[in-house]
């Protein structure tokens, strides 16, 4: 399927620290909060040695608002250095997509 | 770290079929082939219920060449329907990035 309406993807790649340090609760709150943000489209996530979470958004403004909100949530808690050894965030414009099969 | 040089990401999200059907060998060949393609920058991959593989490329032309090459490789073998119930490919322009920590 080709498409005409552009949207944005945030690729979040990370390597966790050892132990939980409240990570699971935080991840759940972050996901619930993202889903309630204006302009949120969806999220996909998988983790082995590295974790990849891709969230999809209607606009760059929606991403900026989500970033501000999530930084505030993190600041209220332990902070990123307890959960992550490393992470990288890429903000991308989806220019083309196609799919195969069905779920 | 902010950056000025734009590049592209291909987000490949998939749900596998049951069984291997030569998938592991294929995945290895595909990865080796990608790494040998002009314009290849890197690849990150994780799988739980869904798999997410993100490959990074210098240009859209490099992605087009890789797509043609990978379709040819798949056609020589069993084909995507044996390996995947569903997949989605998104071709994206990376507009901004930042990272935290080190590996």
N, CA and C atoms of all chains as a GROMACS GRO file, in nm:
protein
  618
    1UNK      N    1   0.083  -0.120   0.000
    1UNK     CA    2   0.000   0.000   0.000
    1UNK      C    3   0.087   0.126   0.000
    2UNK      N    4   0.070   0.209  -0.098
    2UNK     CA    5   0.136   0.340  -0.098
    2UNK      C    6   0.045   0.437  -0.022
    3UNK      N    7   0.097   0.550   0.012
    3UNK     CA    8   0.014   0.645   0.086
    3UNK      C    9   0.055   0.787   0.054
    4UNK      N   10  -0.033   0.878   0.085
    4UNK     CA   11  -0.007   1.018   0.051
    4UNK      C   12   0.011   1.108   0.173
    5UNK      N   13  -0.046   1.069   0.285
    5UNK     CA   14  -0.042   1.153   0.404
    5UNK      C   15   0.089   1.125   0.480
    6UNK      N   16   0.171   1.229   0.493
    6UNK     CA   17   0.297   1.205   0.564
    6UNK      C   18   0.276   1.209   0.715
    7UNK      N   19   0.362   1.140   0.786
    7UNK     CA   20   0.360   1.142   0.931
    7UNK      C   21   0.502   1.119   0.980
    8UNK      N   22   0.519   1.114   1.111
    8UNK     CA   23   0.654   1.109   1.168
    8UNK      C   24   0.675   0.986   1.256
    9UNK      N   25   0.800   0.942   1.259
    9UNK     CA   26   0.838   0.830   1.344
    9UNK      C   27   0.951   0.874   1.437
   10UNK      N   28   0.943   0.832   1.562
   10UNK     CA   29   1.053   0.852   1.656
   10UNK      C   30   1.113   0.714   1.685
   11UNK      N   31   1.237   0.694   1.639
   11UNK     CA   32   1.306   0.567   1.664
   11UNK      C   33   1.390   0.584   1.790
   12UNK      N   34   1.357   0.507   1.891
   12UNK     CA   35   1.428   0.512   2.020
   12UNK      C   36   1.501   0.378   2.036
   13UNK      N   37   1.634   0.381   2.024
   13UNK     CA   38   1.716   0.261   2.037
   13UNK      C   39   1.792   0.271   2.169
   14UNK      N   40   1.793   0.163   2.249
   14UNK     CA   41   1.853   0.175   2.381
   14UNK      C   42   1.919   0.046   2.430
   15UNK      N   43   2.014   0.064   2.520
   15UNK     CA   44   2.072  -0.048   2.594
   15UNK      C   45   2.047  -0.020   2.742
   16UNK      N   46   1.983  -0.115   2.809
   16UNK     CA   47   1.944  -0.099   2.949
   16UNK      C   48   2.062  -0.118   3.044
   17UNK      N   49   2.047  -0.062   3.162
   17UNK     CA   50   2.138  -0.096   3.273
   17UNK      C   51   2.094  -0.230   3.332
   18UNK      N   52   2.175  -0.285   3.423
   18UNK     CA   53   2.133  -0.405   3.497
   18UNK      C   54   2.024  -0.366   3.598
   19UNK      N   55   1.934  -0.458   3.626
   19UNK     CA   56   1.832  -0.435   3.729
   19UNK      C   57   1.716  -0.350   3.680
   20UNK      N   58   1.611  -0.341   3.760
   20UNK     CA   59   1.489  -0.275   3.712
   20UNK      C   60   1.482  -0.127   3.752
   21UNK      N   61   1.514  -0.095   3.876
   21UNK     CA   62   1.514   0.045   3.924
   21UNK      C   63   1.385   0.120   3.893
   22UNK      N   64   1.273   0.047   3.896
   22UNK     CA   65   1.144   0.112   3.867
   22UNK      C   66   1.117   0.131   3.719
   23UNK      N   67   1.199   0.066   3.636
   23UNK     CA   68   1.186   0.084   3.490
   23UNK      C   69   1.050   0.039   3.437
   24UNK      N   70   1.007  -0.080   3.480
   24UNK     CA   71   0.883  -0.138   3.424
   24UNK      C   72   0.764  -0.046   3.448
   25UNK      N   73   0.754   0.006   3.570
   25UNK     CA   74   0.644   0.097   3.602
   25UNK      C   75   0.653   0.223   3.515
   26UNK      N   76   0.775   0.274   3.506
   26UNK     CA   77   0.799   0.394   3.425
   26UNK      C   78   0.760   0.371   3.278
   27UNK      N   79   0.802   0.257   3.225
   27UNK     CA   80   0.772   0.226   3.084
   27UNK      C   81   0.621   0.221   3.060
   28UNK      N   82   0.551   0.165   3.158
   28UNK     CA   83   0.405   0.155   3.147
   28UNK      C   84   0.342   0.294   3.150
   29UNK      N   85   0.387   0.377   3.244
   29UNK     CA   86   0.333   0.514   3.255
   29UNK      C   87   0.364   0.593   3.127
   30UNK      N   88   0.488   0.579   3.078
   30UNK     CA   89   0.528   0.651   2.956
   30UNK      C   90   0.440   0.609   2.838
   31UNK      N   91   0.414   0.480   2.826
   31UNK     CA   92   0.334   0.432   2.713
   31UNK      C   93   0.190   0.483   2.724
   32UNK      N   94   0.133   0.474   2.846
   32UNK     CA   95  -0.004   0.524   2.867
   32UNK      C   96  -0.012   0.673   2.836
   33UNK      N   97   0.091   0.746   2.880
   33UNK     CA   98   0.092   0.891   2.857
   33UNK      C   99   0.102   0.924   2.708
   34UNK      N  100   0.190   0.852   2.638
   34UNK     CA  101   0.204   0.873   2.493
   34UNK      C  102   0.070   0.852   2.422
   35UNK      N  103   0.002   0.745   2.461
   35UNK     CA  104  -0.126   0.711   2.395
   35UNK      C  105  -0.231   0.819   2.418
   36UNK      N  106  -0.217   0.896   2.525
   36UNK     CA  107  -0.312   1.002   2.553
   36UNK      C  108  -0.274   1.137   2.493
   37UNK      N  109  -0.154   1.144   2.431
   37UNK     CA  110  -0.108   1.272   2.374
   37UNK      C  111  -0.179   1.302   2.242
   38UNK      N  112  -0.205   1.431   2.214
   38UNK     CA  113  -0.260   1.466   2.082
   38UNK      C  114  -0.161   1.428   1.972
   39UNK      N  115  -0.211   1.377   1.862
   39UNK     CA  116  -0.125   1.344   1.747
   39UNK      C  117  -0.057   1.209   1.755
   40UNK      N  118  -0.084   1.132   1.860
   40UNK     CA  119  -0.026   0.998   1.871
   40UNK      C  120  -0.095   0.904   1.773
   41UNK      N  121  -0.015   0.828   1.697
   41UNK     CA  122  -0.072   0.731   1.602
   41UNK      C  123  -0.058   0.588   1.652
   42UNK      N  124   0.063   0.552   1.700
   42UNK     CA  125   0.083   0.415   1.743
   42UNK      C  126   0.225   0.394   1.792
   43UNK      N  127   0.251   0.275   1.848
   43UNK     CA  128   0.385   0.245   1.898
   43UNK      C  129   0.415   0.097   1.878
   44UNK      N  130   0.539   0.066   1.843
   44UNK     CA  131   0.586  -0.072   1.826
   44UNK      C  132   0.715  -0.087   1.904
   45UNK      N  133   0.732  -0.201   1.970
   45UNK     CA  134   0.846  -0.216   2.059
   45UNK      C  135   0.898  -0.360   2.062
   46UNK      N  136   1.029  -0.377   2.068
   46UNK     CA  137   1.089  -0.510   2.083
   46UNK      C  138   1.223  -0.492   2.153
   47UNK      N  139   1.263  -0.594   2.231
   47UNK     CA  140   1.392  -0.586   2.298
   47UNK      C  141   1.460  -0.720   2.306
   48UNK      N  142   1.588  -0.729   2.264
   48UNK     CA  143   1.676  -0.840   2.298
   48UNK      C  144   1.797  -0.775   2.364
   49UNK      N  145   1.913  -0.781   2.299
   49UNK     CA  146   2.030  -0.712   2.355
   49UNK      C  147   2.009  -0.561   2.352
   50UNK      N  148   1.952  -0.516   2.244
   50UNK     CA  149   1.912  -0.376   2.238
   50UNK      C  150   1.760  -0.368   2.231
   51UNK      N  151   1.707  -0.255   2.271
   51UNK     CA  152   1.564  -0.231   2.260
   51UNK      C  153   1.538  -0.131   2.149
   52UNK      N  154   1.431  -0.155   2.075
   52UNK     CA  155   1.390  -0.058   1.973
   52UNK      C  156   1.242  -0.028   1.997
   53UNK      N  157   1.212   0.098   2.020
   53UNK     CA  158   1.073   0.142   2.030
   53UNK      C  159   1.052   0.248   1.924
   54UNK      N  160   0.954   0.225   1.838
   54UNK     CA  161   0.922   0.326   1.737
   54UNK      C  162   0.782   0.376   1.765
   55UNK      N  163   0.770   0.507   1.786
   55UNK     CA  164   0.637   0.567   1.802
   55UNK      C  165   0.608   0.653   1.679
   56UNK      N  166   0.480   0.660   1.645
   56UNK     CA  167   0.437   0.730   1.524
   56UNK      C  168   0.346   0.845   1.561
   57UNK      N  169   0.367   0.957   1.493
   57UNK     CA  170   0.302   1.083   1.531
   57UNK      C  171   0.255   1.159   1.407
   58UNK      N  172   0.148   1.236   1.424
   58UNK     CA  173   0.091   1.310   1.312
   58UNK      C  174   0.175   1.429   1.267
   59UNK      N  175   0.255   1.485   1.359
   59UNK     CA  176   0.330   1.606   1.326
   59UNK      C  177   0.454   1.619   1.415
   60UNK      N  178   0.544   1.708   1.376
   60UNK     CA  179   0.660   1.737   1.460
   60UNK      C  180   0.620   1.807   1.589
   61UNK      N  181   0.514   1.887   1.582
   61UNK     CA  182   0.465   1.957   1.701
   61UNK      C  183   0.418   1.856   1.806
   62UNK      N  184   0.352   1.751   1.759
   62UNK     CA  185   0.306   1.647   1.852
   62UNK      C  186   0.425   1.580   1.921
   63UNK      N  187   0.534   1.562   1.847
   63UNK     CA  188   0.655   1.500   1.904
   63UNK      C  189   0.719   1.593   2.007
   64UNK      N  190   0.725   1.721   1.974
   64UNK     CA  191   0.783   1.819   2.067
   64UNK      C  192   0.705   1.822   2.198
   65UNK      N  193   0.572   1.820   2.188
   65UNK     CA  194   0.487   1.821   2.308
   65UNK      C  195   0.510   1.693   2.390
   66UNK      N  196   0.519   1.581   2.321
   66UNK     CA  197   0.542   1.452   2.388
   66UNK      C  198   0.679   1.450   2.456
   67UNK      N  199   0.781   1.504   2.389
   67UNK     CA  200   0.916   1.508   2.445
   67UNK      C  201   0.916   1.588   2.576
   68UNK      N  202   0.852   1.704   2.573
   68UNK     CA  203   0.846   1.789   2.691
   68UNK      C  204   0.776   1.716   2.806
   69UNK      N  205   0.667   1.653   2.774
   69UNK     CA  206   0.589   1.580   2.873
   69UNK      C  207   0.668   1.462   2.932
   70UNK      N  208   0.738   1.390   2.845
   70UNK     CA  209   0.811   1.271   2.892
   70UNK      C  210   0.933   1.311   2.974
   71UNK      N  211   0.998   1.422   2.937
   71UNK     CA  212   1.112   1.470   3.016
   71UNK      C  213   1.067   1.510   3.158
   72UNK      N  214   0.948   1.567   3.164
   72UNK     CA  215   0.891   1.606   3.294
   72UNK      C  216   0.864   1.481   3.379
   73UNK      N  217   0.808   1.380   3.316
   73UNK     CA  218   0.781   1.254   3.386
   73UNK      C  219   0.909   1.189   3.437
   74UNK      N  220   1.014   1.193   3.353
   74UNK     CA  221   1.141   1.133   3.392
   74UNK      C  222   1.203   1.212   3.507
   75UNK      N  223   1.195   1.345   3.500
   75UNK     CA  224   1.254   1.430   3.603
   75UNK      C  225   1.190   1.407   3.740
   76UNK      N  226   1.062   1.369   3.738
   76UNK     CA  227   0.992   1.341   3.865
   76UNK      C  228   1.040   1.210   3.926
   77UNK      N  229   1.106   1.129   3.848
   77UNK     CA  230   1.149   0.997   3.895
   77UNK      C  231   1.301   0.987   3.895
   78UNK      N  232   1.352   0.868   3.885
   78UNK     CA  233   1.496   0.846   3.904
   78UNK      C  234   1.583   0.909   3.797
   79UNK      N  235   1.530   0.912   3.677
   79UNK     CA  236   1.609   0.969   3.568
   79UNK      C  237   1.668   0.862   3.480
   80UNK      N  238   1.700   0.904   3.361
   80UNK     CA  239   1.740   0.812   3.254
   80UNK      C  240   1.867   0.733   3.283
   81UNK      N  241   1.959   0.790   3.361
   81UNK     CA  242   2.087   0.721   3.383
   81UNK      C  243   2.070   0.593   3.466
   82UNK      N  244   1.961   0.582   3.541
   82UNK     CA  245   1.936   0.458   3.615
   82UNK      C  246   1.885   0.346   3.524
   83UNK      N  247   1.822   0.384   3.415
   83UNK     CA  248   1.758   0.284   3.328
   83UNK      C  249   1.841   0.250   3.205
   84UNK      N  250   1.918   0.348   3.159
   84UNK     CA  251   1.984   0.328   3.030
   84UNK      C  252   2.134   0.350   3.038
   85UNK      N  253   2.210   0.257   2.979
   85UNK     CA  254   2.352   0.279   2.956
   85UNK      C  255   2.370   0.377   2.840
   86UNK      N  256   2.284   0.359   2.743
   86UNK     CA  257   2.294   0.436   2.621
   86UNK      C  258   2.159   0.440   2.553
   87UNK      N  259   2.127   0.552   2.492
   87UNK     CA  260   2.014   0.551   2.399
   87UNK      C  261   2.036   0.652   2.289
   88UNK      N  262   1.963   0.633   2.183
   88UNK     CA  263   1.968   0.726   2.071
   88UNK      C  264   1.826   0.748   2.021
   89UNK      N  265   1.795   0.873   1.995
   89UNK     CA  266   1.662   0.909   1.947
   89UNK      C  267   1.676   0.968   1.807
   90UNK      N  268   1.599   0.917   1.715
   90UNK     CA  269   1.598   0.973   1.579
   90UNK      C  270   1.456   1.014   1.544
   91UNK      N  271   1.441   1.138   1.502
   91UNK     CA  272   1.310   1.188   1.461
   91UNK      C  273   1.307   1.190   1.309
   92UNK      N  274   1.211   1.119   1.253
   92UNK     CA  275   1.211   1.091   1.109
   92UNK      C  276   1.077   1.124   1.046
   93UNK      N  277   1.083   1.165   0.922
   93UNK     CA  278   0.961   1.183   0.844
   93UNK      C  279   0.939   1.058   0.758
   94UNK      N  280   0.823   0.996   0.775
   94UNK     CA  281   0.793   0.877   0.695
   94UNK      C  282   0.754   0.923   0.555
   95UNK      N  283   0.830   0.882   0.456
   95UNK     CA  284   0.807   0.932   0.320
   95UNK      C  285   0.733   0.832   0.233
   96UNK      N  286   0.737   0.705   0.270
   96UNK     CA  287   0.679   0.601   0.186
   96UNK      C  288   0.660   0.478   0.271
   97UNK      N  289   0.555   0.401   0.244
   97UNK     CA  290   0.538   0.276   0.319
   97UNK      C  291   0.464   0.174   0.235
   98UNK      N  292   0.488   0.047   0.264
   98UNK     CA  293   0.411  -0.060   0.203
   98UNK      C  294   0.409  -0.177   0.298
   99UNK      N  295   0.307  -0.263   0.281
   99UNK     CA  296   0.299  -0.376   0.372
   99UNK      C  297   0.264  -0.504   0.298
  100UNK      N  298   0.264  -0.614   0.372
  100UNK     CA  299   0.240  -0.746   0.316
  100UNK      C  300   0.163  -0.827   0.418
  101UNK      N  301   0.063  -0.905   0.371
  101UNK     CA  302  -0.008  -0.997   0.459
  101UNK      C  303  -0.102  -0.927   0.555
  102UNK      N  304  -0.150  -1.001   0.655
  102UNK     CA  305  -0.241  -0.944   0.754
  102UNK      C  306  -0.221  -1.013   0.888
  103UNK      N  307  -0.269  -0.950   0.994
  103UNK     CA  308  -0.255  -1.006   1.129
  103UNK      C  309  -0.385  -1.068   1.175
  104UNK      N  310   2.354   1.507   2.087
  104UNK     CA  311   2.426   1.555   1.969
  104UNK      C  312   2.327   1.588   1.856
  105UNK      N  313   2.330   1.709   1.811
  105UNK     CA  314   2.251   1.743   1.694
  105UNK      C  315   2.335   1.717   1.570
  106UNK      N  316   2.275   1.713   1.454
  106UNK     CA  317   2.355   1.684   1.336
  106UNK      C  318   2.299   1.758   1.215
  107UNK      N  319   2.380   1.769   1.114
  107UNK     CA  320   2.339   1.844   0.996
  107UNK      C  321   2.320   1.757   0.871
  108UNK      N  322   2.389   1.646   0.868
  108UNK     CA  323   2.385   1.561   0.749
  108UNK      C  324   2.264   1.468   0.757
  109UNK      N  325   2.174   1.481   0.660
  109UNK     CA  326   2.056   1.395   0.667
  109UNK      C  327   2.086   1.257   0.610
  110UNK      N  328   2.012   1.160   0.656
  110UNK     CA  329   2.024   1.024   0.603
  110UNK      C  330   1.888   0.956   0.616
  111UNK      N  331   1.879   0.831   0.577
  111UNK     CA  332   1.750   0.765   0.570
  111UNK      C  333   1.745   0.640   0.657
  112UNK      N  334   1.625   0.610   0.706
  112UNK     CA  335   1.603   0.489   0.785
  112UNK      C  336   1.494   0.406   0.718
  113UNK      N  337   1.514   0.276   0.714
  113UNK     CA  338   1.408   0.184   0.670
  113UNK      C  339   1.363   0.105   0.793
  114UNK      N  340   1.240   0.129   0.835
  114UNK     CA  341   1.183   0.058   0.951
  114UNK      C  342   1.106  -0.063   0.897
  115UNK      N  343   1.153  -0.181   0.932
  115UNK     CA  344   1.088  -0.306   0.889
  115UNK      C  345   1.029  -0.373   1.013
  116UNK      N  346   0.896  -0.371   1.022
  116UNK     CA  347   0.826  -0.431   1.136
  116UNK      C  348   0.759  -0.558   1.087
  117UNK      N  349   0.772  -0.670   1.160
  117UNK     CA  350   0.719  -0.795   1.108
  117UNK      C  351   0.668  -0.889   1.215
  118UNK      N  352   0.577  -0.978   1.175
  118UNK     CA  353   0.534  -1.090   1.259
  118UNK      C  354   0.566  -1.216   1.181
  119UNK      N  355   0.641  -1.305   1.244
  119UNK     CA  356   0.688  -1.427   1.177
  119UNK      C  357   0.578  -1.534   1.170
  120UNK      N  358   0.594  -1.625   1.077
  120UNK     CA  359   0.516  -1.749   1.076
  120UNK      C  360   0.576  -1.845   1.179
  121UNK      N  361   0.508  -1.957   1.206
  121UNK     CA  362   0.565  -2.063   1.290
  121UNK      C  363   0.676  -2.134   1.212
  122UNK      N  364   0.777  -2.182   1.283
  122UNK     CA  365   0.881  -2.262   1.218
  122UNK      C  366   0.985  -2.176   1.150
  123UNK      N  367   1.092  -2.238   1.105
  123UNK     CA  368   1.204  -2.161   1.051
  123UNK      C  369   1.200  -2.147   0.899
  124UNK      N  370   1.176  -2.257   0.828
  124UNK     CA  371   1.166  -2.255   0.681
  124UNK      C  372   1.286  -2.189   0.615
  125UNK      N  373   1.402  -2.205   0.674
  125UNK     CA  374   1.523  -2.145   0.616
  125UNK      C  375   1.540  -1.998   0.647
  126UNK      N  376   1.458  -1.948   0.741
  126UNK     CA  377   1.460  -1.805   0.772
  126UNK      C  378   1.596  -1.757   0.825
  127UNK      N  379   1.653  -1.833   0.919
  127UNK     CA  380   1.777  -1.789   0.984
  127UNK      C  381   1.889  -1.769   0.883
  128UNK      N  382   1.901  -1.867   0.792
  128UNK     CA  383   2.005  -1.857   0.689
  128UNK      C  384   1.980  -1.734   0.602
  129UNK      N  385   1.852  -1.719   0.564
  129UNK     CA  386   1.812  -1.606   0.480
  129UNK      C  387   1.844  -1.473   0.549
  130UNK      N  388   1.810  -1.463   0.677
  130UNK     CA  389   1.832  -1.339   0.753
  130UNK      C  390   1.981  -1.305   0.755
  131UNK      N  391   2.063  -1.408   0.770
  131UNK     CA  392   2.208  -1.389   0.775
  131UNK      C  393   2.260  -1.339   0.639
  132UNK      N  394   2.212  -1.404   0.532
  132UNK     CA  395   2.254  -1.364   0.397
  132UNK      C  396   2.209  -1.220   0.367
  133UNK      N  397   2.084  -1.189   0.407
  133UNK     CA  398   2.030  -1.055   0.383
  133UNK      C  399   2.113  -0.949   0.455
  134UNK      N  400   2.150  -0.980   0.579
  134UNK     CA  401   2.226  -0.883   0.657
  134UNK      C  402   2.365  -0.863   0.597
  135UNK      N  403   2.430  -0.975   0.560
  135UNK     CA  404   2.562  -0.965   0.498
  135UNK      C  405   2.556  -0.886   0.368
  136UNK      N  406   2.450  -0.910   0.292
  136UNK     CA  407   2.434  -0.841   0.163
  136UNK      C  408   2.412  -0.691   0.184
  137UNK      N  409   2.327  -0.659   0.281
  137UNK     CA  410   2.301  -0.518   0.312
  137UNK      C  411   2.432  -0.446   0.346
  138UNK      N  412   2.511  -0.512   0.431
  138UNK     CA  413   2.638  -0.450   0.475
  138UNK      C  414   2.734  -0.426   0.360
  139UNK      N  415   2.720  -0.501   0.252
  139UNK     CA  416   2.806  -0.484   0.135
  139UNK      C  417   2.752  -0.385   0.033
  140UNK      N  418   2.629  -0.336   0.055
  140UNK     CA  419   2.567  -0.244  -0.041
  140UNK      C  420   2.627  -0.104  -0.029
  141UNK      N  421   2.638  -0.032  -0.143
  141UNK     CA  422   2.681   0.108  -0.135
  141UNK      C  423   2.579   0.190  -0.056
  142UNK      N  424   2.628   0.279   0.028
  142UNK     CA  425   2.540   0.369   0.101
  142UNK      C  426   2.485   0.311   0.231
  143UNK      N  427   2.524   0.189   0.265
  143UNK     CA  428   2.479   0.128   0.391
  143UNK      C  429   2.550   0.195   0.508
  144UNK      N  430   2.474   0.234   0.611
  144UNK     CA  431   2.534   0.297   0.730
  144UNK      C  432   2.536   0.201   0.849
  145UNK      N  433   2.422   0.134   0.873
  145UNK     CA  434   2.416   0.044   0.988
  145UNK      C  435   2.281  -0.022   1.000
  146UNK      N  436   2.268  -0.117   1.094
  146UNK     CA  437   2.140  -0.186   1.114
  146UNK      C  438   2.124  -0.219   1.262
  147UNK      N  439   2.000  -0.209   1.311
  147UNK     CA  440   1.966  -0.244   1.449
  147UNK      C  441   1.844  -0.334   1.445
  148UNK      N  442   1.842  -0.436   1.531
  148UNK     CA  443   1.736  -0.535   1.521
  148UNK      C  444   1.698  -0.590   1.658
  149UNK      N  445   1.570  -0.613   1.681
  149UNK     CA  446   1.522  -0.678   1.804
  149UNK      C  447   1.391  -0.749   1.772
  150UNK      N  448   1.365  -0.860   1.842
  150UNK     CA  449   1.239  -0.931   1.820
  150UNK      C  450   1.185  -0.989   1.949
  151UNK      N  451   1.057  -0.963   1.980
  151UNK     CA  452   0.980  -1.040   2.078
  151UNK      C  453   0.857  -1.091   2.002
  152UNK      N  454   0.739  -1.043   2.036
  152UNK     CA  455   0.621  -1.083   1.960
  152UNK      C  456   0.627  -1.028   1.818
  153UNK      N  457   0.674  -0.906   1.809
  153UNK     CA  458   0.700  -0.850   1.677
  153UNK      C  459   0.851  -0.828   1.663
  154UNK      N  460   0.895  -0.823   1.540
  154UNK     CA  461   1.035  -0.792   1.513
  154UNK      C  462   1.044  -0.652   1.454
  155UNK      N  463   1.147  -0.581   1.495
  155UNK     CA  464   1.174  -0.449   1.436
  155UNK      C  465   1.319  -0.448   1.391
  156UNK      N  466   1.341  -0.424   1.262
  156UNK     CA  467   1.475  -0.406   1.210
  156UNK      C  468   1.480  -0.269   1.145
  157UNK      N  469   1.574  -0.188   1.188
  157UNK     CA  470   1.589  -0.056   1.127
  157UNK      C  471   1.726  -0.052   1.061
  158UNK      N  472   1.727  -0.029   0.930
  158UNK     CA  473   1.855  -0.011   0.861
  158UNK      C  474   1.869   0.135   0.820
  159UNK      N  475   1.993   0.181   0.817
  159UNK     CA  476   2.021   0.323   0.791
  159UNK      C  477   2.104   0.335   0.664
  160UNK      N  478   2.069   0.434   0.582
  160UNK     CA  479   2.125   0.447   0.447
  160UNK      C  480   2.157   0.593   0.417
  161UNK      N  481   2.256   0.611   0.331
  161UNK     CA  482   2.299   0.747   0.296
  161UNK      C  483   2.202   0.822   0.206
  162UNK      N  484   2.125   0.747   0.126
  162UNK     CA  485   2.037   0.813   0.028
  162UNK      C  486   1.919   0.722  -0.007
  163UNK      N  487   1.818   0.779  -0.069
  163UNK     CA  488   1.705   0.700  -0.117
  163UNK      C  489   1.747   0.606  -0.229
  164UNK      N  490   1.844   0.650  -0.309
  164UNK     CA  491   1.894   0.566  -0.419
  164UNK      C  492   1.956   0.438  -0.364
  165UNK      N  493   2.029   0.452  -0.252
  165UNK     CA  494   2.090   0.334  -0.190
  165UNK      C  495   1.982   0.236  -0.143
  166UNK      N  496   1.871   0.290  -0.093
  166UNK     CA  497   1.760   0.204  -0.046
  166UNK      C  498   1.695   0.133  -0.165
  167UNK      N  499   1.674   0.207  -0.274
  167UNK     CA  500   1.614   0.147  -0.393
  167UNK      C  501   1.700   0.032  -0.446
  168UNK      N  502   1.830   0.053  -0.449
  168UNK     CA  503   1.923  -0.052  -0.496
  168UNK      C  504   1.918  -0.173  -0.404
  169UNK      N  505   1.915  -0.147  -0.275
  169UNK     CA  506   1.908  -0.256  -0.176
  169UNK      C  507   1.775  -0.332  -0.188
  170UNK      N  508   1.666  -0.261  -0.210
  170UNK     CA  509   1.534  -0.325  -0.224
  170UNK      C  510   1.534  -0.420  -0.344
  171UNK      N  511   1.588  -0.372  -0.455
  171UNK     CA  512   1.594  -0.454  -0.577
  171UNK      C  513   1.677  -0.579  -0.550
  172UNK      N  514   1.788  -0.562  -0.487
  172UNK     CA  515   1.879  -0.672  -0.457
  172UNK      C  516   1.815  -0.773  -0.361
  173UNK      N  517   1.746  -0.723  -0.260
  173UNK     CA  518   1.687  -0.814  -0.160
  173UNK      C  519   1.567  -0.888  -0.219
  174UNK      N  520   1.490  -0.821  -0.305
  174UNK     CA  521   1.378  -0.890  -0.371
  174UNK      C  522   1.429  -1.004  -0.458
  175UNK      N  523   1.540  -0.982  -0.523
  175UNK     CA  524   1.602  -1.084  -0.605
  175UNK      C  525   1.647  -1.203  -0.520
  176UNK      N  526   1.708  -1.172  -0.406
  176UNK     CA  527   1.751  -1.278  -0.313
  176UNK      C  528   1.632  -1.358  -0.262
  177UNK      N  529   1.523  -1.288  -0.230
  177UNK     CA  530   1.403  -1.358  -0.180
  177UNK      C  531   1.342  -1.445  -0.289
  178UNK      N  532   1.336  -1.393  -0.411
  178UNK     CA  533   1.277  -1.467  -0.523
  178UNK      C  534   1.353  -1.596  -0.552
  179UNK      N  535   1.485  -1.595  -0.524
  179UNK     CA  536   1.564  -1.716  -0.545
  179UNK      C  537   1.532  -1.823  -0.440
  180UNK      N  538   1.468  -1.784  -0.333
  180UNK     CA  539   1.440  -1.876  -0.223
  180UNK      C  540   1.290  -1.894  -0.205
  181UNK      N  541   1.249  -1.928  -0.086
  181UNK     CA  542   1.109  -1.967  -0.063
  181UNK      C  543   1.010  -1.852  -0.080
  182UNK      N  544   1.053  -1.734  -0.044
  182UNK     CA  545   0.962  -1.621  -0.056
  182UNK      C  546   0.907  -1.578   0.077
  183UNK      N  547   0.864  -1.455   0.080
  183UNK     CA  548   0.826  -1.389   0.205
  183UNK      C  549   0.709  -1.454   0.278
  184UNK      N  550   0.616  -1.517   0.203
  184UNK     CA  551   0.498  -1.572   0.270
  184UNK      C  552   0.532  -1.690   0.362
  185UNK      N  553   0.644  -1.756   0.339
  185UNK     CA  554   0.686  -1.865   0.429
  185UNK      C  555   0.742  -1.813   0.560
  186UNK      N  556   0.795  -1.691   0.558
  186UNK     CA  557   0.861  -1.638   0.677
  186UNK      C  558   0.776  -1.541   0.757
  187UNK      N  559   0.688  -1.471   0.686
  187UNK     CA  560   0.616  -1.362   0.753
  187UNK      C  561   0.464  -1.377   0.738
  188UNK      N  562   0.394  -1.361   0.852
  188UNK     CA  563   0.248  -1.345   0.846
  188UNK      C  564   0.215  -1.206   0.795
  189UNK      N  565   0.297  -1.114   0.841
  189UNK     CA  566   0.272  -0.973   0.810
  189UNK      C  567   0.401  -0.896   0.821
  190UNK      N  568   0.420  -0.798   0.734
  190UNK     CA  569   0.526  -0.702   0.761
  190UNK      C  570   0.488  -0.565   0.706
  191UNK      N  571   0.558  -0.467   0.755
  191UNK     CA  572   0.536  -0.331   0.705
  191UNK      C  573   0.672  -0.264   0.692
  192UNK      N  574   0.690  -0.195   0.582
  192UNK     CA  575   0.816  -0.125   0.556
  192UNK      C  576   0.786   0.025   0.550
  193UNK      N  577   0.865   0.100   0.624
  193UNK     CA  578   0.850   0.247   0.619
  193UNK      C  579   0.985   0.307   0.583
  194UNK      N  580   0.986   0.388   0.479
  194UNK     CA  581   1.109   0.456   0.438
  194UNK      C  582   1.101   0.600   0.488
  195UNK      N  583   1.200   0.637   0.568
  195UNK     CA  584   1.194   0.762   0.644
  195UNK      C  585   1.320   0.845   0.625
  196UNK      N  586   1.303   0.974   0.629
  196UNK     CA  587   1.416   1.065   0.631
  196UNK      C  588   1.445   1.104   0.776
  197UNK      N  589   1.567   1.080   0.821
  197UNK     CA  590   1.603   1.117   0.958
  197UNK      C  591   1.628   1.267   0.960
  198UNK      N  592   1.549   1.338   1.039
  198UNK     CA  593   1.559   1.485   1.037
  198UNK      C  594   1.636   1.540   1.155
  199UNK      N  595   1.646   1.462   1.262
  199UNK     CA  596   1.708   1.511   1.384
  199UNK      C  597   1.743   1.391   1.469
  200UNK      N  598   1.852   1.402   1.545
  200UNK     CA  599   1.886   1.292   1.635
  200UNK      C  600   1.963   1.343   1.755
  201UNK      N  601   1.953   1.270   1.864
  201UNK     CA  602   2.035   1.299   1.982
  201UNK      C  603   2.054   1.170   2.058
  202UNK      N  604   2.161   1.166   2.138
  202UNK     CA  605   2.186   1.043   2.212
  202UNK      C  606   2.228   1.074   2.356
  203UNK      N  607   2.241   0.968   2.433
  203UNK     CA  608   2.273   0.977   2.575
  203UNK      C  609   2.364   0.861   2.611
  204UNK      N  610   2.466   0.887   2.694
  204UNK     CA  611   2.551   0.780   2.746
  204UNK      C  612   2.646   0.723   2.642
  205UNK      N  613   2.703   0.608   2.676
  205UNK     CA  614   2.796   0.543   2.582
  205UNK      C  615   2.791   0.393   2.603
  206UNK      N  616   2.840   0.318   2.502
  206UNK     CA  617   2.838   0.172   2.509
  206UNK      C  618   2.976   0.118   2.542
   0.00000   0.00000   0.00000
